[in-house]
Amino acid sequence: MAAPVIQFKRGLLANLPGLRAGEPGFVTDATDLYVGIDSTTNNNQFVGSGRYWQVNTTTVGSGVKLVEGTNNGTNSVTLKSPNSLAASYTLTMPADDGNANDVLVSDGSGNLSFSAPAASEFDLAADSGTTDTFSTGGTLTFSGGEGIDTTVSNDQITIAAEIASTTNAGVASFTTADFTVAAGGLVALQAERIQDIAGAMFGSNTETLITATYQDSDGTIDLVVDNDLANYDNSSSAFITASSSDTLTNKTFDANGTGNSISNIEVADFAAAALVIESEGIGSNDNDTTIPTSAAVKDYVDSTVTGEDLDFAGDSGTGAVDLDSQSLTIAGTSNEVETSASGQTITIGLPSAVTVTTSVTTPTVKATNLQANDGTTAITVTDSTGAVACAHNLTVQGNLIVNGSTTQVNTSQTTIEDQLLELGMVDGSAPSSDLNKDIGVIFNYYTSSAKKAALYWDDSSSRIVASQDVSESTGVLTNNAGGVMEMAGLYISGCSGTQEVLSCSSGEIILSNTTIDGGSF
């Protein structure tokens, strides 16, 4: 197959027309390339030509040619790159043309400027010694003195003080938090430093039952005495501790507080005034200061329970049963509920023929025919197969799930209100593995014979196919003849968003946002 060719509009320079915006044109007699702006010849933009640059080779750098006027000849001046560079850089030209006899200098960052030539000699002076004259052709030496070092590196002179040592009178550093320097260079130790030294003698130090802590924020020392009596010798004191055994007389214990409790209390005898006995009765002792005996409690319960009623309520209405003289009757409703009693058992059940006046809820209903109230058969259930036939309209308010191999709709028109139709689901969910099936819509038609057209996703090639003649086998479609698609435009997504590729404007088909690859040699 021959390599494809894309040709620009081309011809002689004298015949170059006004090019439309973005339209290229190649001048054959001058080998120049132009691009149009607004369909006028004056605004055709020159792109370039081999007359104005020198292309680099494997060993020679490229250059830009500055050509003399065409009436004078074809000579040129070439600004050329070195044949080899350590790295890329940019040279920025000066903002003006400078003064007479100026030289072009760089700031080391690629910025060029015009500057007067540097003087060949200049004077040197110091705090002491005589003034000297330095020539740019000589060597200028910076020498250090006692405690001073000098170094030169990369065109930079560094003068630094030496750190003081036992053998060198250099520069010593002081922390301002520890020392102050008064007039005349007198160094004094800060009060804070004295406090820190003294505080360190106390800080984190524990003597016998006394803890010492240095507070740096206010320069004080805190002494805390141990208040745990268990840590003291109780052999000669009157302290009561958790391990001591003591007899307490006329003492009050207050356990009425959060976290307070008294446990494991044993009482040998109660005072008579603290008890309510059987003959006294609970009802005549309504107070919070005495405790009833078991006999007093039993008498009270026996006399109270036999005098009580059992109150009950239904979905409507209420009632009561005297526990001494009455019994509770549970009655059914004719044709709805039956009841029977035997011993300690009450049985509630349904009669053989049940009449439900409102509704019924049950997990399983067995029936052959379901009819309307007027006797019209609505649904028929066939024995042995369980097939269900609906004799009239069926309206489903909730979701309709059909599990089977084939769904057949024999109607003249199907109307679907759903905005999205999902194909290829597996048991109501997205497939979890490759089904190796094609997915789409098949159209049946007739032209000399029965045929099928389809618009489908080809699983094997991972693309959508439009076919005018397909054949199907176990869910896989074969494209026997590709179909023709008619549209007003075409959008492509995935490269850089979604962009229009084909469109029509004023009777012209426009190809836009497209790169045309002419192939390789």
URURBEL-V669242 format. One record per residue. RES is the residue in three letters. OMEGA is omega in whole degrees, -180 to 180 (999 if undefined). BURIAL is + if it has 24 or more other ideal C-beta (glycine too) atoms within 12 Angstrom, else -. Layout:
# URURBEL-V669242
res=RES omega=OMEGA burial=BURIAL
res=RES omega=OMEGA burial=BURIAL
This chain:
# URURBEL-V669242
res=MET omega=-179 burial=-
res=ALA omega=179 burial=-
res=ALA omega=-180 burial=-
res=PRO omega=-177 burial=-
res=VAL omega=172 burial=-
res=ILE omega=-176 burial=-
res=GLN omega=174 burial=-
res=PHE omega=170 burial=-
res=LYS omega=-171 burial=-
res=ARG omega=179 burial=-
res=GLY omega=-179 burial=-
res=LEU omega=-179 burial=-
res=LEU omega=-178 burial=-
res=ALA omega=-178 burial=-
res=ASN omega=-178 burial=-
res=LEU omega=-178 burial=+
res=PRO omega=173 burial=-
res=GLY omega=-176 burial=-
res=LEU omega=178 burial=+
res=ARG omega=-177 burial=-
res=ALA omega=179 burial=-
res=GLY omega=-179 burial=-
res=GLU omega=180 burial=-
res=PRO omega=175 burial=+
res=GLY omega=-176 burial=+
res=PHE omega=180 burial=+
res=VAL omega=-172 burial=+
res=THR omega=-176 burial=-
res=ASP omega=180 burial=-
res=ALA omega=-178 burial=+
res=THR omega=179 burial=-
res=ASP omega=179 burial=+
res=LEU omega=-180 burial=+
res=TYR omega=173 burial=+
res=VAL omega=-177 burial=+
res=GLY omega=178 burial=+
res=ILE omega=-174 burial=-
res=ASP omega=176 burial=-
res=SER omega=175 burial=-
res=THR omega=-177 burial=-
res=THR omega=-178 burial=-
res=ASN omega=-177 burial=-
res=ASN omega=171 burial=-
res=ASN omega=-175 burial=+
res=GLN omega=177 burial=-
res=PHE omega=-179 burial=-
res=VAL omega=-180 burial=-
res=GLY omega=-180 burial=-
res=SER omega=176 burial=-
res=GLY omega=178 burial=-
res=ARG omega=-171 burial=-
res=TYR omega=173 burial=+
res=TRP omega=178 burial=-
res=GLN omega=-178 burial=-
res=VAL omega=179 burial=-
res=ASN omega=176 burial=-
res=THR omega=-180 burial=-
res=THR omega=-176 burial=-
res=THR omega=-175 burial=-
res=VAL omega=179 burial=-
res=GLY omega=-179 burial=-
res=SER omega=-179 burial=-
res=GLY omega=177 burial=-
res=VAL omega=-178 burial=-
res=LYS omega=173 burial=-
res=LEU omega=-169 burial=-
res=VAL omega=177 burial=-
res=GLU omega=179 burial=-
res=GLY omega=-175 burial=-
res=THR omega=178 burial=-
res=ASN omega=-177 burial=-
res=ASN omega=180 burial=-
res=GLY omega=-177 burial=-
res=THR omega=179 burial=-
res=ASN omega=-177 burial=-
res=SER omega=172 burial=-
res=VAL omega=-176 burial=-
res=THR omega=170 burial=-
res=LEU omega=-167 burial=-
res=LYS omega=174 burial=-
res=SER omega=171 burial=-
res=PRO omega=-179 burial=-
res=ASN omega=-180 burial=-
res=SER omega=-180 burial=-
res=LEU omega=176 burial=-
res=ALA omega=180 burial=-
res=ALA omega=178 burial=-
res=SER omega=175 burial=-
res=TYR omega=-178 burial=-
res=THR omega=174 burial=-
res=LEU omega=180 burial=-
res=THR omega=-176 burial=-
res=MET omega=179 burial=-
res=PRO omega=180 burial=-
res=ALA omega=178 burial=-
res=ASP omega=-175 burial=-
res=ASP omega=175 burial=-
res=GLY omega=-180 burial=-
res=ASN omega=179 burial=-
res=ALA omega=177 burial=-
res=ASN omega=175 burial=-
res=ASP omega=176 burial=-
res=VAL omega=179 burial=-
res=LEU omega=-178 burial=-
res=VAL omega=179 burial=-
res=SER omega=177 burial=-
res=ASP omega=-179 burial=-
res=GLY omega=178 burial=-
res=SER omega=178 burial=-
res=GLY omega=-180 burial=-
res=ASN omega=-177 burial=-
res=LEU omega=177 burial=-
res=SER omega=176 burial=-
res=PHE omega=-178 burial=-
res=SER omega=176 burial=-
res=ALA omega=180 burial=-
res=PRO omega=180 burial=-
res=ALA omega=178 burial=-
res=ALA omega=-177 burial=-
res=SER omega=180 burial=-
res=GLU omega=173 burial=-
res=PHE omega=-175 burial=-
res=ASP omega=177 burial=-
res=LEU omega=178 burial=-
res=ALA omega=-179 burial=-
res=ALA omega=179 burial=-
res=ASP omega=179 burial=-
res=SER omega=-179 burial=-
res=GLY omega=-177 burial=-
res=THR omega=178 burial=-
res=THR omega=-178 burial=-
res=ASP omega=177 burial=-
res=THR omega=-177 burial=-
res=PHE omega=177 burial=-
res=SER omega=-177 burial=-
res=THR omega=178 burial=-
res=GLY omega=-178 burial=-
res=GLY omega=180 burial=-
res=THR omega=179 burial=-
res=LEU omega=-176 burial=-
res=THR omega=175 burial=-
res=PHE omega=-178 burial=-
res=SER omega=178 burial=-
res=GLY omega=178 burial=-
res=GLY omega=180 burial=-
res=GLU omega=178 burial=-
res=GLY omega=-178 burial=-
res=ILE omega=176 burial=-
res=ASP omega=174 burial=-
res=THR omega=177 burial=-
res=THR omega=178 burial=-
res=VAL omega=179 burial=-
res=SER omega=177 burial=-
res=ASN omega=177 burial=-
res=ASP omega=-179 burial=-
res=GLN omega=178 burial=-
res=ILE omega=180 burial=-
res=THR omega=178 burial=-
res=ILE omega=-175 burial=-
res=ALA omega=177 burial=-
res=ALA omega=177 burial=-
res=GLU omega=177 burial=-
res=ILE omega=-178 burial=-
res=ALA omega=176 burial=-
res=SER omega=-179 burial=-
res=THR omega=-178 burial=-
res=THR omega=-175 burial=-
res=ASN omega=179 burial=-
res=ALA omega=-179 burial=-
res=GLY omega=-178 burial=-
res=VAL omega=177 burial=-
res=ALA omega=180 burial=-
res=SER omega=180 burial=-
res=PHE omega=174 burial=-
res=THR omega=-175 burial=-
res=THR omega=178 burial=-
res=ALA omega=-177 burial=-
res=ASP omega=-173 burial=-
res=PHE omega=170 burial=-
res=THR omega=179 burial=-
res=VAL omega=-179 burial=-
res=ALA omega=178 burial=-
res=ALA omega=-179 burial=-
res=GLY omega=176 burial=-
res=GLY omega=180 burial=-
res=LEU omega=-178 burial=-
res=VAL omega=-179 burial=-
res=ALA omega=179 burial=-
res=LEU omega=-179 burial=-
res=GLN omega=177 burial=-
res=ALA omega=-180 burial=-
res=GLU omega=-179 burial=-
res=ARG omega=178 burial=-
res=ILE omega=178 burial=-
res=GLN omega=-180 burial=+
res=ASP omega=-179 burial=-
res=ILE omega=180 burial=-
res=ALA omega=-179 burial=-
res=GLY omega=-180 burial=+
res=ALA omega=179 burial=-
res=MET omega=-180 burial=-
res=PHE omega=-172 burial=+
res=GLY omega=178 burial=-
res=SER omega=-179 burial=-
res=ASN omega=-179 burial=-
res=THR omega=173 burial=-
res=GLU omega=-178 burial=-
res=THR omega=177 burial=-
res=LEU omega=177 burial=-
res=ILE omega=178 burial=-
res=THR omega=-179 burial=-
res=ALA omega=-179 burial=-
res=THR omega=178 burial=-
res=TYR omega=178 burial=-
res=GLN omega=-176 burial=-
res=ASP omega=-175 burial=-
res=SER omega=-180 burial=-
res=ASP omega=176 burial=-
res=GLY omega=-180 burial=-
res=THR omega=179 burial=-
res=ILE omega=180 burial=-
res=ASP omega=177 burial=-
res=LEU omega=-178 burial=-
res=VAL omega=179 burial=-
res=VAL omega=-179 burial=-
res=ASP omega=-179 burial=-
res=ASN omega=177 burial=-
res=ASP omega=-177 burial=-
res=LEU omega=-179 burial=-
res=ALA omega=-180 burial=-
res=ASN omega=-178 burial=-
res=TYR omega=176 burial=-
res=ASP omega=-176 burial=-
res=ASN omega=-175 burial=-
res=SER omega=-177 burial=-
res=SER omega=-179 burial=-
res=SER omega=-180 burial=-
res=ALA omega=180 burial=-
res=PHE omega=172 burial=-
res=ILE omega=-178 burial=-
res=THR omega=-178 burial=-
res=ALA omega=-176 burial=-
res=SER omega=-177 burial=-
res=SER omega=178 burial=-
res=SER omega=-175 burial=-
res=ASP omega=176 burial=-
res=THR omega=-178 burial=-
res=LEU omega=-179 burial=-
res=THR omega=179 burial=-
res=ASN omega=-180 burial=-
res=LYS omega=178 burial=-
res=THR omega=178 burial=-
res=PHE omega=179 burial=-
res=ASP omega=179 burial=-
res=ALA omega=-177 burial=-
res=ASN omega=-180 burial=-
res=GLY omega=-179 burial=-
res=THR omega=179 burial=-
res=GLY omega=-180 burial=-
res=ASN omega=177 burial=-
res=SER omega=174 burial=-
res=ILE omega=-176 burial=-
res=SER omega=176 burial=-
res=ASN omega=179 burial=-
res=ILE omega=176 burial=-
res=GLU omega=-178 burial=-
res=VAL omega=-179 burial=-
res=ALA omega=-178 burial=-
res=ASP omega=172 burial=-
res=PHE omega=174 burial=-
res=ALA omega=-177 burial=-
res=ALA omega=-178 burial=-
res=ALA omega=-177 burial=-
res=ALA omega=-175 burial=-
res=LEU omega=171 burial=-
res=VAL omega=-177 burial=+
res=ILE omega=-174 burial=-
res=GLU omega=-177 burial=-
res=SER omega=-180 burial=-
res=GLU omega=178 burial=-
res=GLY omega=-179 burial=-
res=ILE omega=-175 burial=+
res=GLY omega=-179 burial=-
res=SER omega=-180 burial=-
res=ASN omega=-180 burial=-
res=ASP omega=-179 burial=-
res=ASN omega=180 burial=-
res=ASP omega=-176 burial=-
res=THR omega=-179 burial=-
res=THR omega=-178 burial=-
res=ILE omega=179 burial=-
res=PRO omega=173 burial=+
res=THR omega=-180 burial=-
res=SER omega=179 burial=-
res=ALA omega=179 burial=-
res=ALA omega=180 burial=+
res=VAL omega=-179 burial=-
res=LYS omega=179 burial=-
res=ASP omega=-178 burial=-
res=TYR omega=-179 burial=+
res=VAL omega=-179 burial=-
res=ASP omega=-177 burial=-
res=SER omega=-176 burial=-
res=THR omega=-174 burial=-
res=VAL omega=-177 burial=-
res=THR omega=-180 burial=-
res=GLY omega=-176 burial=-
res=GLU omega=172 burial=-
res=ASP omega=173 burial=-
res=LEU omega=179 burial=-
res=ASP omega=178 burial=-
res=PHE omega=-179 burial=-
res=ALA omega=175 burial=-
res=GLY omega=175 burial=-
res=ASP omega=172 burial=-
res=SER omega=179 burial=-
res=GLY omega=179 burial=-
res=THR omega=179 burial=-
res=GLY omega=180 burial=-
res=ALA omega=179 burial=-
res=VAL omega=175 burial=-
res=ASP omega=-175 burial=-
res=LEU omega=180 burial=-
res=ASP omega=-167 burial=-
res=SER omega=-175 burial=-
res=GLN omega=175 burial=-
res=SER omega=-179 burial=-
res=LEU omega=180 burial=-
res=THR omega=177 burial=-
res=ILE omega=-174 burial=-
res=ALA omega=177 burial=-
res=GLY omega=178 burial=-
res=THR omega=-177 burial=-
res=SER omega=179 burial=-
res=ASN omega=-180 burial=-
res=GLU omega=-177 burial=-
res=VAL omega=174 burial=-
res=GLU omega=177 burial=-
res=THR omega=174 burial=-
res=SER omega=-178 burial=-
res=ALA omega=177 burial=-
res=SER omega=-179 burial=-
res=GLY omega=180 burial=-
res=GLN omega=-176 burial=-
res=THR omega=172 burial=-
res=ILE omega=-179 burial=-
res=THR omega=179 burial=-
res=ILE omega=-178 burial=-
res=GLY omega=-179 burial=-
res=LEU omega=174 burial=-
res=PRO omega=-179 burial=-
res=SER omega=176 burial=-
res=ALA omega=-174 burial=-
res=VAL omega=174 burial=-
res=THR omega=178 burial=-
res=VAL omega=-174 burial=-
res=THR omega=-178 burial=-
res=THR omega=-179 burial=-
res=SER omega=-180 burial=-
res=VAL omega=177 burial=-
res=THR omega=-178 burial=-
res=THR omega=-179 burial=-
res=PRO omega=-178 burial=-
res=THR omega=175 burial=-
res=VAL omega=177 burial=-
res=LYS omega=-178 burial=-
res=ALA omega=173 burial=-
res=THR omega=179 burial=-
res=ASN omega=170 burial=-
res=LEU omega=-175 burial=-
res=GLN omega=172 burial=-
res=ALA omega=-179 burial=-
res=ASN omega=-180 burial=-
res=ASP omega=178 burial=-
res=GLY omega=180 burial=-
res=THR omega=179 burial=-
res=THR omega=-179 burial=-
res=ALA omega=-177 burial=-
res=ILE omega=177 burial=-
res=THR omega=178 burial=-
res=VAL omega=-176 burial=-
res=THR omega=177 burial=-
res=ASP omega=178 burial=-
res=SER omega=179 burial=-
res=THR omega=-177 burial=-
res=GLY omega=-180 burial=-
res=ALA omega=-178 burial=-
res=VAL omega=178 burial=-
res=ALA omega=178 burial=-
res=CYS omega=-173 burial=-
res=ALA omega=-175 burial=-
res=HIS omega=-178 burial=-
res=ASN omega=178 burial=-
res=LEU omega=178 burial=-
res=THR omega=-179 burial=-
res=VAL omega=-180 burial=-
res=GLN omega=-179 burial=-
res=GLY omega=180 burial=-
res=ASN omega=177 burial=-
res=LEU omega=-180 burial=-
res=ILE omega=-179 burial=-
res=VAL omega=178 burial=-
res=ASN omega=180 burial=-
res=GLY omega=-179 burial=-
res=SER omega=-176 burial=-
res=THR omega=171 burial=-
res=THR omega=-176 burial=-
res=GLN omega=178 burial=-
res=VAL omega=-180 burial=-
res=ASN omega=178 burial=-
res=THR omega=179 burial=-
res=SER omega=-179 burial=-
res=GLN omega=178 burial=-
res=THR omega=179 burial=-
res=THR omega=-178 burial=-
res=ILE omega=-180 burial=-
res=GLU omega=-179 burial=-
res=ASP omega=176 burial=-
res=GLN omega=-177 burial=-
res=LEU omega=174 burial=-
res=LEU omega=180 burial=-
res=GLU omega=177 burial=-
res=LEU omega=175 burial=-
res=GLY omega=177 burial=-
res=MET omega=178 burial=-
res=VAL omega=-179 burial=-
res=ASP omega=176 burial=-
res=GLY omega=-180 burial=-
res=SER omega=177 burial=-
res=ALA omega=-180 burial=-
res=PRO omega=-180 burial=-
res=SER omega=177 burial=-
res=SER omega=-179 burial=-
res=ASP omega=-179 burial=-
res=LEU omega=-178 burial=-
res=ASN omega=178 burial=-
res=LYS omega=173 burial=-
res=ASP omega=-175 burial=+
res=ILE omega=179 burial=+
res=GLY omega=-179 burial=+
res=VAL omega=180 burial=-
res=ILE omega=-180 burial=-
res=PHE omega=178 burial=-
res=ASN omega=178 burial=-
res=TYR omega=-178 burial=-
res=TYR omega=171 burial=-
res=THR omega=-172 burial=-
res=SER omega=174 burial=-
res=SER omega=178 burial=-
res=ALA omega=-178 burial=-
res=LYS omega=179 burial=-
res=LYS omega=169 burial=+
res=ALA omega=-176 burial=+
res=ALA omega=167 burial=+
res=LEU omega=-168 burial=+
res=TYR omega=173 burial=+
res=TRP omega=179 burial=-
res=ASP omega=-175 burial=+
res=ASP omega=-175 burial=-
res=SER omega=-178 burial=-
res=SER omega=179 burial=-
res=SER omega=175 burial=-
res=ARG omega=178 burial=-
res=ILE omega=-175 burial=-
res=VAL omega=170 burial=+
res=ALA omega=-175 burial=+
res=SER omega=175 burial=+
res=GLN omega=179 burial=-
res=ASP omega=179 burial=+
res=VAL omega=170 burial=+
res=SER omega=-173 burial=-
res=GLU omega=176 burial=-
res=SER omega=178 burial=-
res=THR omega=175 burial=-
res=GLY omega=179 burial=-
res=VAL omega=-179 burial=-
res=LEU omega=175 burial=+
res=THR omega=-179 burial=-
res=ASN omega=180 burial=+
res=ASN omega=179 burial=-
res=ALA omega=-179 burial=-
res=GLY omega=-179 burial=-
res=GLY omega=178 burial=-
res=VAL omega=180 burial=-
res=MET omega=178 burial=-
res=GLU omega=-178 burial=-
res=MET omega=179 burial=-
res=ALA omega=-179 burial=-
res=GLY omega=-179 burial=-
res=LEU omega=175 burial=-
res=TYR omega=177 burial=-
res=ILE omega=178 burial=-
res=SER omega=176 burial=-
res=GLY omega=180 burial=-
res=CYS omega=175 burial=-
res=SER omega=-174 burial=-
res=GLY omega=178 burial=-
res=THR omega=-176 burial=-
res=GLN omega=177 burial=-
res=GLU omega=-179 burial=-
res=VAL omega=180 burial=-
res=LEU omega=177 burial=-
res=SER omega=-180 burial=-
res=CYS omega=180 burial=-
res=SER omega=178 burial=-
res=SER omega=177 burial=-
res=GLY omega=-180 burial=-
res=GLU omega=172 burial=-
res=ILE omega=-174 burial=-
res=ILE omega=173 burial=-
res=LEU omega=-175 burial=-
res=SER omega=179 burial=-
res=ASN omega=-172 burial=-
res=THR omega=172 burial=-
res=THR omega=178 burial=-
res=ILE omega=-179 burial=-
res=ASP omega=-180 burial=-
res=GLY omega=-180 burial=-
res=GLY omega=-179 burial=-
res=SER omega=-179 burial=-
res=PHE omega=999 burial=-
